[in-house]
């Protein structure tokens, strides 16, 4: 056993005797004369153990042969630093000795005891067992698991949270995922019942610490900004630095010419979002994200800002419009004279639902209001949200819905997007969130943030070029689809082929569930897929494959294919309902319009009710529904005919 005592500058071996004894156990096969000399040295060390210092081991002092035998050669005594002991001594003998004990003194000194690895100080068995018993006459534990979880979270739950935070989901999603897994798979509902979003956020902040990276590598902020501007210019980026004096904020805008060219042509849909924790200064990185005509997301421009206030962000956007190819992005920023600020604010549906999950804790109310989100008419949306409020039992939740969602359904409900199929295809900001998340995952300490942005943008442009090459050339390979249908599908662009094939395969799932063939008289459907892409959906394919009347004739296929002959996904931009200003209506005309809207809403509700019955596949329920509907409408229709 060996003990190392440490002052702030030197290391001291107080019990060299133990070292020699331990070494002797390893050198048992040495000659008797050698052992005798070791014993004499042992006595000498014992008599002078308080005055001896650690011998400085060097590569010359410890030979390979001595290391192999575990010998320690003492040539002379001298002071050495703890750093030298840790870096030069210990790596050479770490396989011989293991720490047995240590102590840190209040005056800053410390000592450590090392024991030979071949020596067994604490006996143990191959299989350790734990014996649990009541301690003396202690009382029963009366606290519930829920109460204990409120006081301190168990390490098992914390480990689950840490595993989920690595996936970089938002805290509400992590809470829901952990609760679902713990309740359904592990039967630990009591352990996760009190898990809250704030606690998950705190754990996530510890897992994802602020990345200690600079913009390019200089520790001085001003020099780092200057070097960043020069770096981007050397990479053929267009860059401009700006300052807002009264806000004490500044930043710089940068964009690649290839990105600006795409922004010129495809700026009709531009997602703008910011992210943090990409650099040491905690500057926010804003990205303009665009969707090109090949169904591929790509970067339009970036800018770093020191503050995220409206004035600073506005100045950056003005620079993009004014100085960075202003004519090239007229679609995205047409100018005030052309109604740039006359825009509608549409909420991300994913974030809206996640907010409801945390604020609306009644399960039935959650399902009801999500149903409201997907209504396709304003009248149906208003009526259903009122039903949701009436069924809500918690006053706080009811007040929350009334205050935040009753008067602005045009901002979060999908009925406001029905006139534009393109808005139905993209209802969230998940694409740009995913881009920022992947960008931060690739940011490492020995590279600046700007270097990683350049590398990631280059990769995105390369991926976009590959997708553009495959758009009109690649053909999907599938099995289980009729040859005539797959031959027609191959005439579409590759991303469209993937979507149509998914709809064809969905027909098999409908049949497995026992659903009947939908009754269609034309190639028009009210399902979400058809309204999004104006392409044959699973209802049309189900009718075409199993009904006597074939809707998808050769002419019908050609009409769908002609949409993409000379264009890609930009065909959906021009396909929208145009609002035309009409002269003001009288009260009678408004009343008549409201009555017509009411009739349309009643017809829609009746149709939806029948579809729900039809989806269940119960023939008796369908017959009962139809007979009830006929009986209800019979008197009205007969009176009208007379």
VENGIWO-V460593 format. One record per helix or strand. SS is the DSSP state (H for helix, E for strand). FROM is the first residue (numbers start at 1). TO is the last residue. If there is no record, write none. Layout:
BEGIN
ss-><SS | SS>
from-><FROM | FROM>
to-><TO | TO>
END
This chain:
BEGIN
ss-><E | E | H | H | H | H | E | E | H | H | H | H | H | H | E | H | E | H | E | E | E | H | H | H | H | H | H | H | H | H | E | H | H | H | H | H | H | H | H | H | E | H | H>
from-><2 | 11 | 16 | 32 | 64 | 82 | 97 | 110 | 145 | 155 | 171 | 189 | 197 | 221 | 237 | 245 | 249 | 257 | 270 | 284 | 297 | 310 | 326 | 336 | 349 | 363 | 378 | 395 | 409 | 414 | 420 | 421 | 430 | 449 | 483 | 494 | 528 | 538 | 554 | 569 | 576 | 587 | 619>
to-><6 | 13 | 26 | 47 | 69 | 93 | 104 | 116 | 151 | 165 | 184 | 192 | 207 | 234 | 244 | 247 | 256 | 266 | 275 | 291 | 305 | 322 | 329 | 338 | 359 | 373 | 391 | 404 | 412 | 417 | 420 | 425 | 441 | 471 | 489 | 512 | 533 | 546 | 564 | 572 | 576 | 616 | 641>
END
